[in-house]
Amino acid sequence: MALRGRRNRTRTTHAAPTADAVPAADREDDGHRGRAGRLGAYAGRLTASAGRLGAPTEAVRRRLRAGGTGPVPVLLALAVTWIVFQALNANFLSPRNLSVLSVDIVGTGMVAVGIVFVLLIGEIDLAVGSLAGLAGAVFASLNVHLGMPEWLAVLVAVLCGTAAGAVHGFSFARIGVPAFVVTLSGLLVWNGVTLYLLGPDSSINFSEDGLVATLTSRYFDSAVAVYGLAALCTAAYLLASLHDRGRRAAAGMPCRPTARIWARTALLALVSFSVVYVLGRFEGLPLALLIFLAVIVASDLLLRRTPYGRQVLAMGGGVEAARRSGVDVARVRISVFMVSGTLAAVGGLFIASRLTSASQISGSGVLLINAIAAAVIGGTSLFGGRGSTWSALLGVLIIQSIGSGMALLGVEPPVQFMITGGVLFIAVVLDSLTRRSAQSRGRV
């Protein structure tokens, strides 16, 4: 009985006290802790909200730390260029001048897109200017001197660029000759072949109504067609983005927020319809510009959405690492030089179309400098692994805008070269600084 009583007393001693039995000081302490807990939870929610609001800023910081600045600096530079030249000459942003500019960028831009592929693996192609001139000379010789149909002469000219690129790539990838030396030799050899084909007159004129001439002289002036095309491109981008987001979300991968997709679509629609409206006020939408944009989109999809594109980007991150991961290094190296040669030939045909003749001008050193400058200024790294084909569009817009603006102001060509060289130097310095920043953080 004594034991049972002791147990009962023990249970009674440890029983939970009633509210009335708790001292007032303890109740106040509990109240303070409760309020502190609620305040802490509220502060946590505020911190989370601030984190969500600051996510874009943090994303930009991460991108800068990784060694990439994105297209924003290039777009700002383009906007400043246009504002300055418009202030100096009111005709700079006129529909006529912008229409001429939209066609002038195509030839150099095509060559620059090919250069992007080579730069992405950390190499250089110095023969693209000569290959552009060679393509024009081959076409004109076959069509004018031998009477070959234009479409077949165009095909042969483009294949000549592809074959020359394959020779460069094979010499570099299989034999081991440095790409700089191979393409420098190609610059001299193909320039010599071009001069031989052009003959003593150093130029061959072809029909102004033929297939090649139409590349830069054809415009679409139907409002229904051009506005419908702008709407179709915008809708295609929206559907592709939403489809990609759905696939990534279903796989549990990070995906772009829907609001950002709609914002980008709205921006694309604004740019597309503005371009169509402005160009429509002169002669219409140029066929050359449409082909150029189609090549950029196709090249971008090739690099970002295919295993081959991922292999090219992996090569830029490190050849040995790419080889250990199963990439056929030699095949990728040869292929990028073939792409560069092919697009150089296509660009040469657009330049010849603009002149309605094949001449040494088409393959001049200025074309090589402008093409490389366009790729680098647009954001493609000289060290490989970073860039896109859209870099070529942005870069060539800046290069040609500077040239067009200074031509309107009557600035002499030597000054144009100096300014273009200065812009290229600044772009290379920024590229080197961002790469050094990435290396210091162990990201390269």
Secondary structure, 3 states (H helix, E strand, C coil): CHHHHHHHHHHHHCCCCCCCCCCHHHHHHHHHHHHHHHHHHHHHHHHHHHHHHCHHHHHHHHHHHCCCCCCHHHHHHHHHHHHHHHHHCCCCCCHHHHHHHHHHHHHHHHHHHHHHHHHHCCCCCCCHHHHHHHHHHHHHHHHHHCCCCHHHHHHHHHHHHHHHHHHHHHHHHHHCCCHHHHHHHHHHHHHHHHHHHHCCCCEEECCCCCHHHHHHHCEECCHHHHHHHHHHHHHHHHHHHHHHHHHHHHCCCCCCCHHHHHHHHHHHHHHHHHHHHHHHCCCCEEHHHHHHHHHHHHHHHHHHHCHHHHHHHHHHHCHHHHHHCCCCHHHHHHHHHHHHHHHHHHHHHHHHHHHCEEEHHHHCHHHHHHHHHHHHHCCCCCCCCCCCCHHHHHHHHHHHHHHHHHHHHCCCHHHHHHHHHHHHHHHHHHHHHHHHHHHHCCCC
